[in-house]
Amino acid sequence: MTLALNIYFIAMLAVSIYFFLMASFNIIEMKLVTVKPRLTTGKMVSILIPARNEEYNIGRCVNSLLNQTYQDYEILVLDDNSSDGTWQILEKLSKENSRVRIFKGKKLPPDWYGKPFALQQLYEYALGEILLFTDADTIHAPTSISWAVTNMEKTKADFLSGYVGQQLLSFGEIITVPIMFFMTGFVIPMFLNRFIKLGYFSAAVGQYIVMKTQVFKDIEGYANIRKKTTEDVYLSRYVKGLGYKTEFLDMSNQVKCRMYNGYAAGIQGIGKNIFDFLGKKTALLMLIAIAILIFFVLPFPLMFFLIAINSPFMHYCIAVNIFFTATWLVMFLGRRINWLFTFFWPVMYINLIVMVLWSWFRTVSGRGFVWKGRIVR
């Protein structure tokens, strides 16, 4: 029994130290590689924005993109069969500024998901040498496009994405949205992306993806990943797997986004991605759920129990919790998120288990997820 406990606590300590080191290394890597925006002219950039029922967001997004230091760009927005006032707002914006071109989306084919199909349609109208995919709920700094072109040129990347600034305005968002940092934040050593050609080390956040138009054409766009809810991650891995260069950087001071409005939206939005991200493999998902419970959820309550009984293992457990806290502190400071949210990490991991199991149940039961008024299975 003592041997088993020793192995368990040493393993937990090793995991917590690894997470802290990866969080630190990944942030340092992004800061070292990322350069400040400096270009104001250059290659033509086509900004592609899919919009479905975005009447409360699309105006702010487009207006922020009209106020750019970079000069050579166009804004293309596709109304993806919205049932609200999105199209009327887009008509007004396009009449006021010739840089904005708007399109009505085609009916969604059964073998496509909504966002990949919307972006594929927009690509057909794009005139730029560089494509910038962004979401309708993002707000861009005046140097957003300059940042994209400058960093594409500096890194010589074919594909570029990274962390945008996440706005967390409710407790439900605080314990839900940061889960998206889990893999790219401190599990995957992202710095290996520059040295290893495996797609596993490539990542993307769909709120901001920059890509060479010719590369997008060469890979047939989203055609090969047309039915993925985590289309951003699969696109980056697909591009990387074909031998192109991908980069994952920090753009949190260039783009802001309130990803989900409250807890229910966060659960629905992230939940639909988890099982898909794991290739819809039940055994793998269950193994991960058990690992989260044993290594991430259990250490926090276990620490108080071990202190109460004055266990010789309590020092191991205290160290584990210190490293987990330090990991999230590094993550939040690096992402420019309120550092006080760090102390919610035990609740985040409990919530992660809930989302993992819910994602599996909704998928295997055939019920799917309701997203933007559509059923996603």
N, C-alpha and C positions, 0 to 999 in steps of 0.2 A: 504493500500500500504506500509506504513512504517513498519507494523508488518511483512508483507511478506518479505521485504528487510532484516529486522532484522534476521528472520529465515534463509534466504538464506546465509547471510554473517557469521552467527554463525555456520551454517552447513559447509560452506567452510573452516572456521578456524579450526573446529573440525577435518575435513578430513586431512587438511595440517599438523596439529599437530600429528595426528595418523600416517601418512606416515613417518614423521621425527622420531618418536619414534620407529616404526617398523624397519625402515632402520638401526637405531642405535642398537636396541636389536638383530636383526638378524645377524649383523656383529659381535657384541660382542659374541653372541652364537657360531658362527662358529669358531672364534678365540679361545674361551675357550675349545671347544671340540677337535679341530684339534691339532695333535701332529706332531713334526718334524720327518722326515724319519730316521730310525735307523737300521732296519733289512737289512742284506745283503744276508741271506740264509733263507730258510724255505719252505713253501708250494709252489708247482709248480704253476706258473701263465701262462695261455694261453692268449696272446694278440691277439684279433680278429679285423682285419681291412678290411672293405668292400671298394673296390676301383672301381669306375666307371668313366672312362675318367679322370684319375688323374695323367697323365704323368708329370705335372709340380709340383706335390706335393709329390707323393708317395716315391720318393727317399729320400727326406729330412726327412720325417716321419720315415721311417724304419731305416735310419742311426742314427737318434736320439735315437731310441729304442735299437739299438745295443750297444750303449755307456752307459750302466747302471751299477750302483753299486750293484744292486741285481743280484744274479747269477742264480737262478732257474726259468727260464722262456723260453718260445718259442714264436715265432712270426708267426702268420698265416694270410695270405693275400688272399682274394678272388677277382679275376678280374671279376667284374659283367658285363660281356658282353660289355667290352669297345670297342670303335671304334677308339681309338687313340693308342699311343705307350705304354700304361700302362703295358701290358703283357711282352713286350720285356725288360722293365726296371726291372720287377719282376724276370724274368728269370736270369738276370745278378746278382741281389741281392742274390737270392737263391743259385747260383753257388759259390758266394764269401763267403757265411756264412751258415753253416749247421743249424743254429738256425732258419733260415727263411724257412718256408714251404709255397708254393703257390698253388692255386687251381683255376680252371676255373669254373665260376658259371653256374648253369643250367638255362634254359629258364624260365623267370618269369611267374608263374601261374597267371591266371586272378583274383584269389581271394587273392592275396598277393600284398603288395607294395615292392619296390625294397630293401630298406635297411633292414627291418625285415627279408626278405627272405634270403638275403646275410649272415646276422649274424646267422640265423638258420642253414644254410649250414655249416658255419665255426665251429659252436659248435659241429657238428658231428665228426669233426677231432681233436678236442681239447683233450689234455692229462692232463691238469692241474686241480688242485683242486679249483682254482680261475680263473674266466674269467674277462678279462679287455677289454671292448669294447671301441675302439677309432676310430676317423675319419682320413682319409688319409691326410687331410690338417692340422693336428696338428704337433707340434714340442715339444718333451719331454725333460725335464731336466734330467741329469744323475740319479737323485734320484726319478724319477717318479714312477717306479714300487715299490721301497722301501717305498715310501709314501703310496701307495695303501695298501700294505700288513701290514705296521705298523699301519695305521689307522683302517683297518678292524679288526686287533687283539685288538687294544686298545678299540674301541667302541663296539666290539662284534656284528658288523652289518652283516646282510646277503646281504645287497645291499647298495652300496655307490656311490654317485655322488656329483657334485658341480660345482662351477664356475671355468672355466679355464680363462687364461689371454687372453682377446680379443684385437686384434690389429686393430685399426681404422685408416686407411690411407687416407681416403677421406671424404669430407663433407657429402656425401650421406650415408656413413657407420656410421658416428657420429650420425646422426639423425635417424638411423634405427636400428642398432644392439642393443643399450642399452635398447630398448623396451623389450627385452627378460628378463630384470631385474624386470619388472613391478610387476608381481605377487609374485615371490619369494623374491624380494628385499624389498618391503614395503607395500604389500597388505596382504599377508598371514603371520601370526606370525609363522615363521618356527621353532622356539624353542619348539612349542607345539608338533612337530613331535615326540619328545622323550617321551611324556606323553600320547598322544591320538592316538588311533589305526585307526582313520579314514584316508582313502587314500588321502583325500583332502589336508592333511598337509604334504604329501610326494611329492618330486620333483626330477627331474633329468635333466641333460644336456647331450645329446647324444654324445658329443665330448669326454666324459670320464665317463664310468660307470663300476664299479667293482661289481662282484656278485659271490657268491659261486656256483660252478658248480652243486652241488647236488640240490640247490634251483632252479636253472634254469631248471634242469631236472624235478623236482617235479611239477613245474607249466606248463610244456610242452612248455617252451621257449616262443617264440613269437606267438605260434599257436592261442592263444585267442585274440591277438591284431594285427593280421596279416595285417590288412588294415587300419592303422592309420598313418597319416603323423607326428603326435606328439607321435611317438611310445615310445620315451624315458620317457615322462611324464606318459603315460598310463601304461608302464611297472612298473614304481615305485609305482604307485597307486595300480596296480593289486597285486604286491608283498606285499605291506603294508596291503591291504585288506584281504589277506590270512593269516595274523598274523605274518609275518616275520618283522624283524627289518631293517629299512632303515635310512640312514644318508645323510645329504646334507651339505657339507663342502666347505672350500675355498682352491682350488688347483691352484690358479692363478700364483703362483711362480713355479709350476711344469710342466704346459702345456701351450703353447701359440698357438693361432689360429687366422688367418685372416678368419673370418667366411664367409664373402661375399666380392667379388671383385667389389665394386662400388654400387651405389644406385639401379640400375635396378636388380642386383642379390639379393640385400638385400630385396627389395620389393617382389620379386618372392619367395625367400626362407622363409621369415617370414610370408608372406601373405598366403602361402599354409597351414600354421599351425594354424592360428588364429581361423577360423570357426570350424576346426576340434577340436581344444582345447576346444571350447564351446559346443561340442557335436552336432554341426551343427543345433543349435536351433536359428532360425531367430529372434524370439521375444527377446531372451536374448541378442543376438548380437546388435540389434537395441537399446535396453535399455542401453547397455554399451556405444554405440556410443554417445547417447544423454548425458549420464552422463559425459563422457570425455569432450564433448563440453561445458557443463554448469559448471562443477567443475574444469576442468584442463586447458582448452583453454581460456575461457572467462576472468578469473581473471587478466591475464597479460595486455591485452588492456584496460580492465575496470579500472585498477588502474590509468592509465594516465588520463582517462576521469574524474574520481572522484577527482583527484588532481586538474585538470583544473577548475572544478566547485566548488572546496572547499567543497565537500560533507562531511557530518558527518560520512559517511561510509568509507571514504578513509583510515582511520587507520586500519579498519578490512582488507581491501583489500591489503594494504601494508604488513601487518603481514602475510597474506596468501602467498603472493609472496616470502616473506623472508623464510618462512618455506619450501615452495616448492624448492627454490634454495638450502637451507641447506640440504634438503633430497637428492637431486642429488649430491651435493658436497660430502656428506657422502658415497653415493653409489660409486662414481668414485674413491674416495680415497681408499675405501675398496677394490675395484676391481683393483687397481693399474693402473687406466686410467688417462690420463691428466686432472687435475682438471679444466682447462680452458674450457673444453667441457661442464661443468656444465651449463653455461649460454645459451646453446642451447635448454634447456628443453622446452620452449614454442613451438619451432618448432617441437620438438620430438612429442609432443602431437597432433599437427595438422597432422603430418605425420602418427601418430597412427590411427587417424580417417580415413585417406585415405586408410591405409592398411586394416582396419576393413571392410570398405565398399567394397573395391576391392576384399578381400577374400570372402565375401558373394556373390558378383556378379559372380565371376569366378566359384564358386561352384554351385549356383542355376541355372545358365545359362547352365551348363553342359560343359562349355569350359575347365574347369580345369586349371592346372598349368603345364608348361613345366619345368621339373626338371631332370637334367642329361640326357637329350635327351628322357625322357619319359613323357607321359601325366599322371598327378595325379589328380584324381577327388574326 
